[in-house]
Amino acid sequence: MPDALALPAILDLPPAAARERLEAWVAQRQLPRYRVDQLVRRLWQAPVAAWTNATELPVALRAELDQELPLTRLALDVVEQSADGTRKYLWRLPDGEAIESVLIPSGSRRTLCISSQAGCALKCAFCATGTMGFRRNLSPFEIAGQVREIVLATPDDKPTNVVYMGMGEPLLNWPAVDTSLTVLNDPLGFGIGARHITVSTVGILPGMAAFAQRPEQFRLAISLHAPNDAQRAGIMPIQKKYPLSDVLSAAEAFRRRVTFEYVMIAGVNDADADADLLISYARRLGAFVNILPLHPGGAPGLVPTPVHRIRAFAARLRSAGVEAAVRRSRGLDINAACGQLKVEMERKRRAVRN
């Protein structure tokens, strides 16, 4: 059997490959085959922080597993809880980088917003993550591990829905995102239904094409945020590489219902003419429109569209037959905007050092 240290960590593998690794490990030690099911279950279905905690296993076996197939962890650096129940997590990675997750409860629904990169290279004007620049891609475990840590802390908080809308652009880290999708959805993984898992993208065309090849009914959300090339280029530099017309054409090939994410920014993208262009795109794709009030903490220099104007904008879409929902801002009393907690913590650390 190859040196374990030369192989990917067990939690970086999709469940089928992890099971194969464990089958070989169990067979090499001539252990009973039922041990495989016990071990696989402890990866994601009923996770343990370390093999030591898997009390159904003999003590000596647990020690050997911790030595040879250690279960990697994300270290919780900071957690903030809002009065509305929203929780923002800042996870510290072994190399010192940090990423964020946001858990949003709503009745029986618990949506976890997860990161796919440390930092982001795209510099969207309304996003705090863009101000820190791109640091590195996350591994499959570092992505799916955000769910695992929530479950380890409180099993009843297991997310019912997962959205790749945290730090980073998921489709610029497609290989790791691809594996993490399998971990989240596979019955041997977290078993979250594909229709409850959404990948959000600004419109990375190669990644959209790869995502469209997955047979599961995963959801695609497009960060649209402006209805024409000039407006979009003003707040989303990626527009110059992947024009809006090409992004919409790629979305047509997705063969599943698409969501348009549309952050409302006063005087930038909230006119009636903007709504009418958005209507034309939504009709063309049969898209659902998610209208998002700008979170003021994530976009210095930009002003949220007033509530009455957001309602009028949404009403205009609905009167034209477009399904649209206005999402209320969550976590306004904490650093809940994407990247905001990381930026704020780094600011405080610099202040202490100085």
N, C-alpha and C positions, 0 to 999 in steps of 0.2 A: 504494500500500500504506500502511495507517495507520502513524503513528509508533510504532516498536517500544517506546518508553518508555511509551506509553499502553496497551499490551497486557499481559495477564498474562505473567509469566515463563514461558518455554517448559516448565520442569519443573513448573509449576502446572497444566498442561493434561493431560487424559487422552490416551493415546497417539494415538488417531485424530485428535484436534484438533491435537496437536503435529505429526503428519505433514502435515496440511493446511497448517499454518503454514510448515513447511519446504518443502513443494512450491511454495507461492507465493513464498517467498524465493528458491529455486533458479531458478524460472521467470523472476522479475524480472531476475535476473542472467544469464539465458540460459546457465546451466550445464547440463551433461549430466544427464539425469534420474536416472542411477544414483547421483548424489550424494545424493539423498533417502534411499535405503536406507542409505547409509553414515552419514548424519547421525542418522537415527532409531535405528540400532543403538547409537550412542554415548550415547544418553540413559539407557537402562536395561538393555538386554540385555548390553552390554559397555561399561559406563559409563567415562567419562573425567572427571578432576577439572576439566579445562578443555579447550577445543577445541585449545589448543596441543599437548596430548598425543595428539591423533588424528593420528598420523604418516602415515596413509594419504592424508591430504589435503594439498594444496599449502600451503606456508607462508603465502602471502598470504591464502588462503581461511581458514585457521585464525585469522589475526589479525583478519579481518573478522568472523568468527563470534564471537570473544571480545568484540569491540566491540559488535556489534548483537544477538546472542542469547546473552548470557553464561549460564554454567551456575552456578546458585547453590549454595552449600555450607552445611553445618552445621559450626561450629567445635568441635572436640573440646576440652573444658575439662579433664575428668578422666576417667580410666578406672581401675577397680579390678577386680582378678581374684581370685576365690576359689580356695581349694585344690581345690574340686570342679569347677573349670573355668568356673563362672558368671562372666560379665563384666558390670559395670555401667558405663554410659557417661553422662556429663553433657555435653550439647551446649549451647553458647552461641549464641544467636540474635543477629542484627544489632542488635536494639534492646536487648540486654543481658539479656533473659529467658533462662531455662535450662530444659531439658527432659531427661528421662531415658529410656534404653532399657536392657533387660537381655537379654543373649544367654545362653541356657541349652542347653548341649550334652548330648545323651544318646544315646550310640552314634552312629548315622548321622543322627540327628535333631538339628536345630539350631532351637530356638524363639526367636524374637525378640519380646520384649514391648515394644510401642511406645506412645508418648504421643500424645494427640490435642488436649490443651490445655496451656497453661502454667498450672500451679496447678489448683485445682478448687474449685467453690463448694459442694460437697455436704456437706462436713464429716463424713464417716463416721468413727466413733470409732476404728476400727482402722487408719486410713490416715494416714500422715504428710503426704501431699499436701494433705489437707484443712486442715492447720494453716496453710498459707501463703496460703489464699484463692485466688480466681480472678484470674488475670492477663489472659489473653486466649486466644482460639481460635488454633489453628495453621492455616496454609495447607496446601493439598494437598501441596506440596513438603515442608514442614516435617514432615509425617507420613510420607510415603513416602520422604523423604530420609534417614530413620533407617536404612532398609534400604539405600539407595544408598551411604551412607557406610561401612557394614559391608563391602559388596561392593568399594568402592574400596580399602579398606585391605587386605583379604585376600579375593580372589574365592572361595577354598575355604570361607570362612565364610558364604557366601550362605545365608540362612535357608531351611529347608525348610518351616517353619511360622511364621505371624505371628499374634500375639494383641494386640488392642487392649485391653490391661489395664494400661497404664502410667498416667502422670499424666493426669487429666481424665476426663470422662464423654463417650465418643465420640458418643452420640446427641444431645448438646447442641451438637455441632459437625457436624451431619449433612451439609451441603453439601460441606465439605472432606473429611470421611470418605468420603462417597460417591465423590468423584473419586479419592481415594487407593486405595480398594478396586479400582477399575478399573486403576489403575497397577500395583498388586501382582499382579493376576490376568491381565491382558491378555497374550497372547503377544508383543505389541510392547513390553510393559512388562517386569516381572520374571517373568511366566509362572508364578507360584505357584498351584497348584490351589485352587479355591474352598473345597474341603473342608478345606484346610489353613490357612484364614484364619478367625479367630474374632473377633467383636465382642462385648465384654462391656459390659453396661449394668446400672444399678441398677433400670431399669424406666421409662425415659422414653417414655411412651405414643405421642406423635406420631412420635418417631424410630423406635420399634419398627414402627409401621405403614408408614413409608417404607422401612425396611430389608426388610420382608416383601415389598415389591413388586419387589425385585431378583430376576431369574430365576436367578442363579447359586446354587450350593449352599453359600453362605457359612454359617458356623456362628454360632449365637447362644448366648451364655452370660449367664445372669441372676445378678447378685450378690444372692443371697437372704439368707444369713447369719443369718436368724432365721425361725422358722416361724409366727409370729402377729403381728398388728398392733402390740400393745403392746411386745413384745420388739424388733421391728424398728425401731419408732420411737425406742427408747432408744439405738440405735447408728447408725441411718440416718435423719436428719431428712427425707429425700425421701419417706419413707413417708407423711407427712401430705398431700403433694400427689398422690402416685400410690399409693393403697392396694394392698396385696399382692393382694387379690382381682382388682383390675383388671389388674395386671401379669400374673397367671396367665392371665386371659382373653385378653389380647393375645398371650401366648406360644402359646396354643392355635391362634391364627390364623396362626402362622408357617409351618405345614405342613412343617416340617423338625424333626429331632430337636434338642431343647434340652438344654443343660447347666445344672445349678444349681451355682453356686459357693457354698461354705459354709465360712467361716473359723470354726474351733473356738475358742471363748473360754470359759475356765473359769468355771462358775457363771452363765453368761449364756445359752448356747444348746446345751448339751451333755447335757441330761437325756434319759432314755428317752422322756418325753412329747414332747420336741422332735423326736426321731427319728421317732416315730409320725406326727406331723403332716407331717414331711418326706416320709415314705413315701407318705402319701395324695396329696400334690402330684405326686410323681414318677410314681406309678402313673397318675394322671389324664392327664399329658402324655407318658408314656413317656420321661421325662427321665433323663439320666445325672447322677449326683451326684459332683462333685469336692470332696472333703473336704480342706481346707487347714489345716495347723497355723498358728496365729497367729504371724507373724514378730515377735518381741519388739521389734525395733528400730523398728517402725513405729507402735507403739501404747502410749505411756507410760500407765501406770495400768491396763492390761488384762493378764491373765495367760493364757498359752497353756494349753489343756486338756492334761492329762497324756497321755502316749503310750498307756498302757493303756486310758484312757477313750476316746480317739479310735478305737482298735481295736475296742472293744466297740460303740461307736456305729456304725461301719461294718459290723460283723458283724450288727447288728440290721437295718440296711437290706438287706443282702444276703439275710438269712434270709427277708425279706418279698418277695424277688424283684426288688429294685431294684438296678440296676447302680451300683456306687460304687467310687471309687478314692481312696486316701489318698495325697496328694502330699507327698513329703518336702520340708522347707524347704531351699531352695538359697541359697548365698551368706551363710551365717550369720556368716562371719568378715569380711564386708565390709558396706557400707551398701546392702544389696540390697532392702530393703523399699521399696514404692512411695513415692517422694518423699523417702526417707531421706537419700540422698546429697546432694540439693539442699539440704535443711534443714541437714545437717551442714556443708556447705561454706559456707553463709551464716553459720552460727554461728562458724566459724573466721575468716572474713573480718571479722566484727564484733569478734572478740577481738583481731585484729591492729590494727584501727583504733583500738581503745580502749587 
